[in-house]
Amino acid sequence: MTSFYTPTNRIEGSARAYKNALLDIAGAINQYRADEGSLQRLLETLQTASNLGGELKHDVDVYRTNAWRSFLSIIV
């Protein structure tokens, strides 16, 4: 149970990761040059941010649907 986190901790972690991914996008845009390597880096950065945004949305949805509270009431 030492690694048992509440959803709010998970949401905070996901939000932090998403914020960092958005900052990475800004960095990729600032370093963009008209070559294939820069384009690939930008596309990978955008995909990573999209994935992290989806994870954040999922974490928030799970918390809002009260699934966590139902699960917690079963084990307590």
ZAVEX-544892 format. One record per residue: residue in one letter; x, y, z of N, C-alpha, C, O in turn. Coordinates in steps of 0.05 Angstrom, whole numbers, padded with zeros to 5 digits, always signed. Example, Ala and Ser with C-alpha at 12.3 -4.5 7.8 and 13.67 -1.06 7.14 Angstrom:
REM residues 2
A+00264-00114+00156+00246-00090+00156+00264-00066+00156+00285-00066+00169
S+00257-00045+00142+00273-00021+00143+00258+00001+00157+00268+00023+00161
This chain:
REM residues 76
M+00016-00024+00000+00000+00000+00000+00017+00025+00000+00006+00047+00000
T+00043+00023+00000+00060+00047+00000+00058+00062-00025+00062+00087-00025
S+00051+00049-00048+00049+00064-00073+00020+00069-00080+00013+00073-00103
F+00003+00070-00060-00026+00074-00064-00032+00104-00063-00031+00116-00042
Y-00038+00115-00086-00043+00144-00088-00072+00150-00092-00087+00134-00104
T-00081+00172-00081-00108+00181-00087-00109+00193-00115-00088+00201-00125
P-00132+00194-00127-00134+00205-00154-00124+00234-00155-00114+00243-00176
T-00128+00249-00134-00119+00277-00136-00088+00279-00139-00078+00297-00153
N-00074+00261-00126-00045+00260-00130-00038+00253-00159-00020+00264-00171
R-00053+00234-00170-00049+00225-00197-00055+00248-00217-00041+00253-00236
I-00077+00263-00211-00084+00285-00228-00063+00307-00226-00056+00318-00247
E-00052+00312-00203-00031+00332-00200-00006+00324-00216+00006+00340-00229
G+00001+00298-00215+00024+00289-00230+00019+00290-00260+00037+00298-00275
S-00005+00283-00269-00011+00285-00297-00012+00314-00307-00002+00320-00329
A-00022+00331-00290-00023+00360-00298+00005+00371-00300+00011+00387-00318
R+00023+00363-00281+00050+00372-00282+00065+00362-00307+00079+00377-00321
A+00060+00337-00314+00072+00325-00338+00062+00339-00363+00077+00344-00382
Y+00036+00345-00364+00024+00358-00387+00035+00387-00390+00041+00396-00412
K+00038+00401-00367+00049+00428-00368+00078+00427-00379+00085+00444-00395
N+00093+00408-00370+00121+00405-00380+00121+00399-00410+00138+00408-00425
A+00102+00383-00419+00100+00376-00448+00093+00401-00464+00103+00405-00486
L+00076+00418-00453+00070+00443-00467+00094+00461-00469+00098+00475-00489
L+00110+00462-00448+00135+00477-00449+00154+00465-00469+00169+00480-00482
D+00155+00439-00472+00171+00426-00492+00163+00434-00520+00179+00437-00538
I+00136+00437-00524+00126+00445-00550+00137+00473-00556+00146+00478-00579
A+00136+00491-00537+00147+00518-00541+00176+00517-00548+00185+00531-00566
G+00191+00499-00535+00220+00496-00542+00224+00485-00570+00242+00494-00584
A+00208+00466-00577+00210+00454-00604+00203+00474-00626+00216+00475-00647
I+00183+00491-00620+00176+00512-00639+00199+00533-00642+00205+00542-00664
N+00210+00540-00619+00232+00560-00620+00257+00549-00634+00271+00565-00647
Q+00261+00523-00633+00285+00511-00646+00279+00501-00674+00296+00489-00687
Y+00254+00505-00684+00246+00494-00710+00262+00507-00733+00264+00532-00734
R+00272+00491-00750+00285+00500-00775+00272+00484-00797+00259+00463-00793
A+00274+00494-00821+00261+00482-00844+00276+00457-00854+00286+00456-00876
D+00278+00437-00836+00290+00412-00845+00274+00389-00833+00257+00393-00815
E+00280+00365-00842+00264+00342-00834+00268+00335-00805+00249+00326-00792
G+00292+00338-00795+00297+00331-00767+00282+00349-00747+00271+00339-00727
S+00280+00375-00753+00265+00393-00736+00235+00387-00738+00221+00388-00717
L+00226+00380-00761+00197+00374-00764+00191+00348-00749+00170+00347-00735
Q+00208+00329-00750+00203+00304-00736+00203+00308-00706+00187+00297-00691
R+00222+00325-00696+00222+00331-00667+00197+00345-00659+00186+00339-00638
L+00188+00364-00675+00163+00379-00668+00139+00360-00668+00123+00361-00650
L+00137+00342-00688+00115+00324-00689+00115+00304-00665+00094+00298-00654
E+00139+00295-00657+00140+00277-00634+00133+00292-00609+00120+00280-00591
T+00141+00317-00606+00134+00332-00583+00104+00337-00581+00092+00336-00560
L+00092+00343-00604+00063+00347-00605+00048+00321-00598+00028+00322-00583
Q+00058+00299-00608+00045+00273-00602+00047+00267-00572+00028+00257-00560
T+00071+00272-00560+00074+00267-00532+00055+00284-00515+00043+00274-00496
A+00053+00309-00522+00035+00327-00508+00006+00318-00511-00010+00319-00492
S-00001+00309-00534-00028+00299-00539-00034+00274-00522-00055+00272-00510
N-00015+00256-00520-00018+00232-00503-00021+00240-00474-00038+00229-00460
L-00004+00258-00465-00006+00266-00437-00031+00281-00431-00042+00279-00409
G-00041+00297-00450-00067+00310-00446-00090+00290-00444-00108+00294-00428
G-00088+00269-00460-00108+00247-00458-00107+00233-00431-00128+00227-00420
E-00084+00228-00421-00081+00216-00395-00092+00234-00373-00106+00224-00354
L-00087+00260-00375-00098+00278-00355-00128+00279-00356-00142+00278-00335
K-00139+00279-00380-00169+00279-00383-00180+00253-00371-00201+00254-00357
H-00167+00231-00376-00177+00205-00365-00176+00206-00334-00195+00197-00322
D-00155+00216-00323-00152+00217-00294-00174+00234-00282-00186+00228-00261
V-00180+00257-00295-00201+00275-00285-00228+00262-00288-00245+00263-00270
D-00233+00248-00310-00259+00235-00315-00263+00213-00294-00286+00210-00284
V-00243+00197-00288-00245+00176-00268-00253+00188-00241-00269+00177-00227
Y-00240+00210-00234-00246+00223-00208-00274+00234-00207-00288+00232-00187
R-00283+00246-00229-00310+00258-00230-00332+00237-00230-00354+00243-00221
T-00327+00214-00240-00349+00194-00242-00353+00179-00216-00370+00161-00214
N-00338+00187-00195-00340+00175-00169-00332+00145-00168-00337+00131-00149
A-00319+00136-00189-00309+00108-00189-00289+00104-00167-00288+00083-00154
W-00272+00125-00162-00253+00122-00140-00267+00120-00114-00259+00103-00097
R-00287+00136-00109-00301+00135-00084-00315+00109-00080-00316+00098-00057
S-00326+00098-00101-00339+00071-00099-00319+00050-00093-00324+00032-00076
F-00296+00051-00106-00274+00032-00101-00265+00034-00072-00260+00014-00059
L-00261+00058-00063-00251+00062-00036-00271+00052-00015-00263+00041+00005
S-00297+00055-00020-00317+00045-00001-00318+00015+00000-00325+00004+00021
I-00310+00002-00022-00309-00028-00022-00286-00038-00005-00289-00057+00010
I-00263-00025-00007-00240-00036+00008-00238-00026+00037-00223-00037+00052
V-00254-00006+00044-00253+00004+00072-00272-00009+00089-00274-00003+00113
